[in-house]
Protein backbone atom coordinates (compact mmCIF):
# COMPACT_ATOMS: atom_id res chain seq x y z
CA UNK A 1 0.00 0.00 0.00
CA UNK A 2 1.27 3.48 -0.82
CA UNK A 3 0.89 6.67 1.16
CA UNK A 4 2.10 10.24 1.12
CA UNK A 5 5.03 10.63 3.51
CA UNK A 6 4.22 12.19 6.88
CA UNK A 7 6.64 15.09 6.39
CA UNK A 8 5.02 16.23 3.12
CA UNK A 9 2.67 19.23 3.20
CA UNK A 10 -0.59 18.49 1.39
CA UNK A 11 -0.23 21.83 -0.42
CA UNK A 12 2.54 20.16 -2.46
CA UNK A 13 -0.12 17.95 -4.09
CA UNK A 14 -1.71 20.96 -5.80
CA UNK A 15 1.38 21.00 -8.05
CA UNK A 16 0.32 17.58 -9.35
CA UNK A 17 -3.28 18.50 -10.12
CA UNK A 18 -4.91 17.43 -6.86
CA UNK A 19 -7.78 19.39 -5.32
CA UNK A 20 -9.12 19.38 -1.78
CA UNK A 21 -12.57 17.83 -1.39
CA UNK A 22 -14.01 19.07 1.92
CA UNK A 23 -17.08 16.81 2.07
CA UNK A 24 -14.93 13.74 2.79
CA UNK A 25 -11.57 15.34 3.71
CA UNK A 26 -9.59 13.95 0.76
CA UNK A 27 -7.24 15.26 -1.90
CA UNK A 28 -8.59 14.14 -5.27
CA UNK A 29 -7.41 14.16 -8.86
CA UNK A 30 -9.73 13.05 -11.64
CA UNK A 31 -8.03 11.53 -14.66
CA UNK A 32 -9.48 11.86 -18.13
CA UNK A 33 -7.78 9.66 -20.68
CA UNK A 34 -9.01 9.30 -24.25
CA UNK A 35 -11.70 11.96 -23.62
CA UNK A 36 -13.27 9.78 -20.95
CA UNK A 37 -15.36 12.20 -18.85
CA UNK A 38 -16.81 9.83 -16.29
CA UNK A 39 -16.03 9.87 -12.56
CA UNK A 40 -14.67 6.32 -12.41
CA UNK A 41 -11.05 7.29 -12.88
CA UNK A 42 -9.39 9.15 -10.05
CA UNK A 43 -6.70 9.28 -7.40
CA UNK A 44 -7.87 9.89 -3.85
CA UNK A 45 -5.64 10.59 -0.83
CA UNK A 46 -7.10 10.52 2.66
CA UNK A 47 -6.05 13.53 4.71
CA UNK A 48 -6.32 11.40 7.88
CA UNK A 49 -4.28 8.35 6.83
CA UNK A 50 -2.42 9.72 3.77
CA UNK A 51 -3.21 6.45 1.95
CA UNK A 52 -3.35 6.71 -1.85
CA UNK A 53 -6.39 5.08 -3.46
CA UNK A 54 -6.44 4.43 -7.18
CA UNK A 55 -9.77 3.97 -8.89
CA UNK A 56 -8.77 2.87 -12.38
CA UNK A 57 -11.24 0.37 -13.72
CA UNK A 58 -9.66 -0.01 -17.15
CA UNK A 59 -6.11 -0.67 -15.94
CA UNK A 60 -4.72 2.45 -17.64
CA UNK A 61 -2.79 4.99 -15.56
CA UNK A 62 -1.51 8.44 -16.28
CA UNK A 63 1.87 9.57 -14.93
CA UNK A 64 0.62 11.04 -11.64
CA UNK A 65 1.67 8.16 -9.41
CA UNK A 66 5.05 7.88 -11.13
CA UNK A 67 5.57 11.64 -10.71
CA UNK A 68 4.74 11.48 -6.98
CA UNK A 69 7.17 8.59 -6.48
CA UNK A 70 9.89 10.30 -8.51
CA UNK A 71 9.50 13.46 -6.39
CA UNK A 72 10.01 11.29 -3.27
CA UNK A 73 6.56 12.11 -1.85
CA UNK A 74 5.42 8.50 -1.50
CA UNK A 75 6.35 5.58 0.73
CA UNK A 76 5.17 2.01 0.92
CA UNK A 77 3.49 0.87 4.14
CA UNK A 78 2.18 -2.45 5.34
CA UNK A 79 -1.60 -2.53 5.01
CA UNK A 80 -1.88 -4.20 8.44
CA UNK A 81 -0.81 -0.89 9.97
CA UNK A 82 -4.05 0.75 8.85
CA UNK A 83 -6.62 -2.06 9.00
C-alpha positions in Angstrom: 0.0 0.0 0.0 1.3 3.5 -0.8 0.9 6.7 1.2 2.1 10.2 1.1 5.0 10.6 3.5 4.2 12.2 6.9 6.6 15.1 6.4 5.0 16.2 3.1 2.7 19.2 3.2 -0.6 18.5 1.4 -0.2 21.8 -0.4 2.5 20.2 -2.5 -0.1 17.9 -4.1 -1.7 21.0 -5.8 1.4 21.0 -8.0 0.3 17.6 -9.4 -3.3 18.5 -10.1 -4.9 17.4 -6.9 -7.8 19.4 -5.3 -9.1 19.4 -1.8 -12.6 17.8 -1.4 -14.0 19.1 1.9 -17.1 16.8 2.1 -14.9 13.7 2.8 -11.6 15.3 3.7 -9.6 14.0 0.8 -7.2 15.3 -1.9 -8.6 14.1 -5.3 -7.4 14.2 -8.9 -9.7 13.0 -11.6 -8.0 11.5 -14.7 -9.5 11.9 -18.1 -7.8 9.7 -20.7 -9.0 9.3 -24.3 -11.7 12.0 -23.6 -13.3 9.8 -20.9 -15.4 12.2 -18.9 -16.8 9.8 -16.3 -16.0 9.9 -12.6 -14.7 6.3 -12.4 -11.1 7.3 -12.9 -9.4 9.2 -10.1 -6.7 9.3 -7.4 -7.9 9.9 -3.8 -5.6 10.6 -0.8 -7.1 10.5 2.7 -6.0 13.5 4.7 -6.3 11.4 7.9 -4.3 8.3 6.8 -2.4 9.7 3.8 -3.2 6.4 2.0 -3.4 6.7 -1.9 -6.4 5.1 -3.5 -6.4 4.4 -7.2 -9.8 4.0 -8.9 -8.8 2.9 -12.4 -11.2 0.4 -13.7 -9.7 0.0 -17.2 -6.1 -0.7 -15.9 -4.7 2.4 -17.6 -2.8 5.0 -15.6 -1.5 8.4 -16.3 1.9 9.6 -14.9 0.6 11.0 -11.6 1.7 8.2 -9.4 5.0 7.9 -11.1 5.6 11.6 -10.7 4.7 11.5 -7.0 7.2 8.6 -6.5 9.9 10.3 -8.5 9.5 13.5 -6.4 10.0 11.3 -3.3 6.6 12.1 -1.9 5.4 8.5 -1.5 6.3 5.6 0.7 5.2 2.0 0.9 3.5 0.9 4.1 2.2 -2.4 5.3 -1.6 -2.5 5.0 -1.9 -4.2 8.4 -0.8 -0.9 10.0 -4.1 0.7 8.8 -6.6 -2.1 9.0 
